[in-house]
């Protein structure tokens, strides 16, 4: 994870909606599933898709997408449960604090915030724990600090 990566921002709300719909439909090109796409889709799911229970379904959604583009969800690659759940907590935290409106405005502001950083989960997890097989395969409680517990917008 790097700390000096400049995020790719979104042009408009429809770009984020298309990304989220592509994730759900498994029609998104593999190369479009970037760090920014993960966070944008998460914010979209939390704010515009109340029919999706992100806490119960996010793992299945991402695993299914990974497999649809030829990826493997195993001990070394693909879906990472603890990182995903850390970012879900971070997106909720961001949503509870932002005054930004509009989907692209909120996503871009989040990407430029601390929550949008690629190393954000390392504020809560040691590198060894976060990148362990148990943390990839299932949620592992952080060892440095608790994740933010915000119930943010649904």
Secondary structure, DSSP 8 states (H G I E B T S, - for coil): --S-------S-HHHHHHHHHHHHHT-S-GGG--HHHHHHHHHHHHHH-TTS-HHHHHHHHHHHHHHHTT---SSSSS--HHHHHHHHHHHHHHHHH----SHHHHHHHHHHSGGGSTTGGGGTS-HHHHTSHHHHHS----SSS---------
